[in-house]
Amino acid sequence: METETIDFIVTALETLLGDVDDVQEQLQIQDDPRPFLTTPFEEYSVTEGFLLALFLCVFAKTIIKILKEGFYWLL
């Protein structure tokens, strides 16, 4: 009984590991570095576009805060 269970577990693990290798071969993850601000906006993914918009908003907010504090005597 125990040897059948162990054989079943070993067979299942071998099958899973074989499937993982097949998936990795199919995906063929490639590193495609894109230098900052050289990629056309059409090629950005939704996540990259969201992060870029978020970064630009935080950057603009910081610049506005610096200007308000620097010229507080004008307001």
N, C-alpha and C positions, 0 to 999 in steps of 0.2 A: 504494500500500500504506500509506504513512504517513498520507495524508489520510483513508483509511478508518478507521485506528486512532484518529486524532484525533477524527473525527466520532463514532465509537463512544464514546470517553471523554466527549466533550461531552454526548452524548445520555444516557449513564449518569448523569453528574453532574446534569443537569437533572431527570431522573427522581427521583434521590435527594433533591434539594432540594425538589421538589414534594411528595414523601412526607413530608419533615420538616415542611413547612408544614401539611400535613393533620393530622399527629399533634399538632402544637402547637395547632391549632384545636380538635381533639377533646378534648384534656386541659384546656384553659382553666384553667391554674393560677391559683388565687385565694389571696391573702393573707388569712387569717382569724386575726387576732391574738386570742389568748385571754389575758386578764390572769391573773397568777399566783394560783393557788388559787381561781379563780372557775368553773372548768370542773368539772362533775360527773365523778366517777371513771368512770362508765360510758362517757364519751365519749373517754377517753384511748386512744391506740393502744398496742399491746404495747410498742413502743420507748419511748414517752413514760412508760408505767407503769414499765418497767425503770429508766429514768433517774431517775424520781422516787424509786423505792425505793432505788436506789444513793445518791442524794443524801441521803435521810433516814438511811441507815445511816452514811454518812461524818459527817454532822452529829451523830448520837447518839454515835458513837465519839469525836469531838472534845470534846463536852461531858463525857463520862465521863473522858477523859484530863485535862481541865482540873480537874474536881472531885477526881480522885485526887491530882494534884500540889498542889492548893490545900489539901487536908486530909490530907496525907501523915502528919502527926503523930498523926492519930486511928487510923491503921491499925497 
